[in-house]
Amino acid sequence: METPLQNTRFQKARRYKRKRVSIKAEIKSSLYIFLGIVAAGFGLNGFLLPNKFIDGGVTGVSLLLTELTQLPLSVLIVLINIPFIFLSYFALGKSFAFKTLLAIIGLGICVAFVHFPIITNDKLLVAAFGGIFLGAGIGLTIRGGGVIDGTEVLAIYVSKKMGVTIGDIIIIINVMIFGSAAFLLSIETALYSMITYFAASKTLDFIIEGIDEYIGVTIVSPHCKEMRDMIVQTMGRGVTIYKGAKGVGKTGERDDLDIIYTVITRLEINKLNTEIEKISPTAFVVMTSVKDTKGGMIKKKAYKH
């Protein structure tokens, strides 16, 4: 039987462990965002901007307006993303919105004050490698728990309001951007910019390990109740509890256990992994791609603690 002193020591050790996990996760997240800013800044200043190329999403709109108005790209990136920062606060939470704000401001500063060399003027190389570095920057920032382009935040929000898929919304947005580029700049620029977008999107998928819009997560852990409460209260997601039994070796060890299943967006993977590690570092976690979902508690809800 545990004494009150032993219980107090256990609680202190547990709090220390969770705090250490949180600090480690924040350092890792900050590093990802910093590398993402540098990679995206290099793609913009070293390839796209000097050659008047554009990309999809909010970054593409900023590049297009820079060519038409001669306003600084660094200013436009921040200004155009401001509505999406507020939107991310309501759609994905305060932590995500704060990291997104820092990432976007950081990208603006990087574009304005860090002078990268112009690598090449070959249009095909500019389109391909500009997209690769920009996609790498976006992907690294997502792995850090934020974004430097508000298109995906808008797509997630609108998909819940209108019942269409995230992929469809992103396609519609980019068709409008590239159509405007063809009309206002030139068809050739629009075509090369489509190559840039394709390279960026494929690089982004590679950086975040090919994760689709939604991720189904199965968790097997002896700390089922704590894990369930974390998903519902901290993540704001619904859970399904399966009854199961574990097996080891030839004969197997058959003990009843609860298996947790939930669905999150890919932008929440970093946060979920951190919370799981706080509760049960040895938990068995399986993540699978989910094309789309309907109903349930995918839409973020606010919880007060």
N, C-alpha and C positions, 0 to 999 in steps of 0.2 A: 504494500500500500504506500502510495506517495505521500510524503509529508508536505505541508504548505511551503516550506523552504525549497524543496525539490521542485514543486510545481512552479514556484516563482522563477527559479533558475531556468526551468524549461521554457517558460513564456518569454523570458529575456533573451535566451538563445534563439528562440524562434523569431522574435522581432528583429534581432540582429541579422539573422540569415535573410529575412525578407528585405531588410533595408539594403544589405549588401547586393542582393539580386537586382533590386531596383536601381542602385547606383551603377552597377555593371551594365545593365540594360540601357540606361540613359547615356553612358559613355559610348557604347556601341552604336546607339541610335544617332548620337551627335556626329560620330565619325562617318557613318553612312551618308548623312545629310551633307556634311562638309565635302566629301568626295563627289557626291552628286552635283553639288553647286559648281565645283571645279570642272568636272567633266562636261556639264551643260554649258558653262561659260566658254570652255575651249571650243566646243562644237559651234557655238554662236559666233564668237569673235575670230576664231581661226579658220572657219569654213563658210558658214552661211551668210553672215552679215556683209563681209567684204564683197561677196559675189551676188548679192541681192537675191538670195534664195529664201524660201519660206518653208515652214513646216505646218503640220496640222495643229489643232487645238488652240488654246489661248496664246501659246508662244507664236504660232503661225499668224494669228491676228495681230500680235504686237509687231512682228517682222513686216507684215503687209502695211500696217499704218506707219511704220518708220519710213518705208520707201515712199509712201504717198505724202506724208506731212513733214518729214525730216526731223520729227521729234526724237529725242534720245530713246533708244530701245530700253535702257535700264529703267527709265521713268514709266514707259508704257507697260512693261512687264508687271510692275508693282500696281499701277493704277487699275489695269484691266482685271487683275486677279483679286482686287479688294472684295468685290461682291461674292466671289467664290470662297474667300476666307470666312466671311460671315456665314455663308451657306454651310460650310464644313462644320462650323461650330454647332449648328442645330442638327445636322445630318449624321455627324460622326464623333462629336464630342469636343470638349475643351482642349484636351491634350493634343489631339490631332490638329485642331485649328491653330494652336499656338506654334506647333512645329512647322506647320505649313506657312504661317506668317514669317517665321524666322528664315525658312528656306527661300521664300520668294524675295524677301528683302536682301538676303545674302546673295542671291543670283543677280539682283539688280546692282548691288555694289560690285560684284565680280565683273559684270559686263562693263560697268562704268570706269572702274579704276585698274583692273588687271589687264595688261596689254599682252595678249597672246600673239605669237607670230602667225602671219598668214601662210598657211602650209602650201597651198596650191591654188591655181586658177582653172585647172581642168574641171569642167562642169560635172562630168560623171563622178570623178573622185570627190568633189565637193558635196554632191548630192548623197553619195554613199557614206562617206566617213563623217560628214557633218551630222547625218541622221544617226549614225552609230554612237557618236559621242553624246549627242543630245538624248537619245534613248537610254544610254547608260546612266546619264545624269538623272533622268526621271525615275528609272528603275531603282537606283541606289537610294534616292530620296524616299521612295515608297517603302523600301526595306527599313529605312530609318523612322518610319511612322508618320510621314508627311507627304506633300506633293509640291512640285514647282510649276505645275500646270493644272488649272482648275477644271479642265474638261471632264475628267472622270468624276469629280465631286458633283458637277452639274448633272452628268448622266445618271449617277446613282439616285440623286434626288428626284429628277424628272421621271425616271422609270417607275418609282413608287407612286407617283401622282397620276401617271397616264397609263400604266400597265404595259409598257413596251420594254423591250430588252435594252440593257446598257449598250451592247454592241450596236444596235440599230441607231441609237441616239448619237453615238460617237461618229458613225458613218455619215449620218445626215449633217452633222456639224462640219465635218471635214469636206464633204461635197460642196457645201456652201462656201467654205474658205477657198478651196482650189478653183471653184467656178469664178469667184471674185478675182482671184489672182490671174486667171486666163483673160478676163475682161479688162482689168485695170493695168496689168503689167504686160504679159504676153503668154500665148499658149505654150511656147517652149519653156518659159519659166515655171508655169503651172505643172507641166509634165515632169520636169526635173524635180520640182518640189514634191510631187507624188512619190518619186523614188526616195527622197529624203524621209518622207513620212513612213514609207514601207520599211526602210532600214531602221528607223527609230523604233517603230512598233515591234519589230522582230527582236531588236536588241533589248528592249524593255522586257519582253516576255522571257528572254534568256536570263536576264539579270534576276528576275523574281521567279525563276524556275518554272516558267510556263504556266503559272497559276491563272485560272480563268476568273471571271467576275465573282463567283461565289465558291466557297470552299466548305465541303462537308467534313466535320471533325469528329472522329471517334476517340474517346478517352477511356482507358482502363486504368483505374487507380484505386487503392484501398481508401483513399480520402474522398469518397464519392460525394458525400454531403457538402463538404467544403468546396469541391470543384463545381458542384451544381449551383451553390449559392454565389460563387464567383461569376459564373457565366450569366446568371440571371441578374444579379445586382450590379456587378462591376462592368460587364460587357453589355448588359441590356439585351440579351438574347434569350430565346426560348430553348429548352432542352427536352430531349426524349430519353427516358431511362429504360434500358433493356435489362432483363434478367439473364445472366449467363453463368458459365462455369469455365474455369481455366484448366488447361491440360499441359503437363510437362512429361517428357520422356515417352516410353512405350506404353506404360500402363496409365499414366496421367494422374494428376492431382485434381480431384473434383471438389471444388468448393464453390458455393454460390457467391456470385458477385454482381454488382451493378455496372452496366456499361452505359456511358453517357454519349449521346450524339447531339450535335448542334451544327448550325450553318452560319457562317460569318462571311463578310466581304474580304477580299484579299488585302484591303488596306488595314484590316484589324489583326492580321496574323502576328505582327510584331508584338502587339499588346497582349494577345492571348498567350503566346509562348512565354512571355515574361510572367504572367499571372500563374500559369501552370507550374513554372519552375519554382515560384514562391511556395506553392502548396505541396507539390510532389515532384521533385526533380527526376525520379525514376518512373514516372507515369508512362504508360505505353500509349502513344498518340499516333493516329493514322489520319492523314489529310488527303482528300480526294477532290478532284475538280467537279463542280456542279455547273451545268450550262446556264440554268436559270431556275428561279423559285417563284412560288405563288403562295400567298397567305403566310401564316405563322408570325413570328416576331423578328423578321429580318429588319424591319424599320426600327431605327434607333429610338429608344425611349429613355427618358431622364429618370434617374433614381437619386433620391437624397439619402445621405447616410447620417 
